[in-house]
Amino acid sequence: MSKRDYYEILGVQKGATEAEIKKAYRQMALKFHPDKNPGNKEAEDKFKEAAEAYEVLSNAEKRQRYDQFGHQAPGGYGGQSGGMNMEDIFSHFGDIFGSEGSPFESFFGGNRGGGGRRVNRGTNLRIKVTLTLEEIAHGVEKKIKVNKLVPCSTCKGSGAQDGGSFHRCTTCSGTGQVHRVTSTFIGQMRTTTTCPTCHGEGQTIANKCKSCSGSGVQRGEEVISINIPAGVGEGMQLTVSGRGNAAERGGIAGDLLVVIEEAPHPHFQRDGNHLLHDLYLNFADAALGISVEIPTLEGKAKVKIEAGTQAGKVLRLKGKGLPSVNSYGRGDLLVNINVWTPQHLSSEEKKMLDHFRNSPNFKPNPGKGDKSFYDKMKEFFHS
């Protein structure tokens, strides 16, 4: 299932100001906080979804990348919301509540210290996807079957045998935290730690699901559609948020990290956004000139080889290379001319060539303005 648009999640327009985004997230956080909606899985999911959207849209750099590439931004957003528990979310985004203090205190009573029940997070998965240069040139959608942890099909990821198996943790009274007061030489100190009974979840399971032993996850497969933008390169990593391993008992899934590999091409080598192609001509074609077809990523292009073309000459086909991943410009196709020297000659062919061996026109006579191969390549790649 495709991810929802971040602006849609927060209910703001794409051109919304920073203040409007902050206000929208504050309203969402207050409305869907899990402690205000106990046992409401839909409300908890909306709370996590809003935190993820706010993390990206509240950061100018991440927002710019999201506006340009959407959820398939190369390298991901370096996001944190997918890896934070509830305490981390409140701590990370606590400034949006201004001077009013923690709004959750007035709703749920007591000082939570910016904390909350822990939410499990699934681990990330890393896969490699091999692309042809044609796919890299145009962008491609890949459907990949991934072996991973998925929500348990029996308990739907809850970890419980039935809905009545959940009980509020008696150790922490459902807060996920325990408070201790200790006496020191400077007076009493109050400390807050994760509840050792429920491990921060605020609830325990009396009857665990027999299929997953209460974890809420099992090994399975999922076909994931990945939109890969044009211009990606070898070793580049894309992040598909929330498509990694499922988390225990309905937590936040990890991310899927997609590493790009390039398949060897029969005609081209890649240098950045430029493509390199070796064209081999026989001696007669190089001397007399000829029109030839050059392969490109879009088909073929006809080029004219001038009479007297020397080996090492480089032809440039503008814009026939690869696009830049940031959509700015496109590379060129550089065609390196090679003159093929025959290795096996008949007696008649040898006599013909020997006849021309001492002809003045067959003697090498490079001009002073002729550039070396190194100078030619340097000129092409730095022009």
Secondary structure, DSSP 8 states (H G I E B T S, - for coil): -----HHHHHT--TT--HHHHHHHHHHHHHHH-TTTSTT-HHHHHHHHHHHHHHHHHTSHHHHHHHHHHGGG-BT-----GGG--HHHHHHHHGGGGGGG--HHHHHH-S--TT------B---EEEEEEE-HHHHHH-EEEEEEEEEEEE-TTTTTS-BSSGGGEEE-TTTTTSSEEEEEEEETTEEEEEEEE-TTTTTSSEEESSB-TTTTTSSEEEEEEEEEEEE-TT--TT-EEEETT-SS--GGG-B---EEEEEEE---SS-EEETTEEEEEEEEEHHHHHH-EEEEEEETTEEEEEEE-TT--TT-EEEETT-S-B-TTSS-B--EEEEEEEE--S---HHHHHHHHHHTT-GGGS----TT---HHHHHHHHHH-
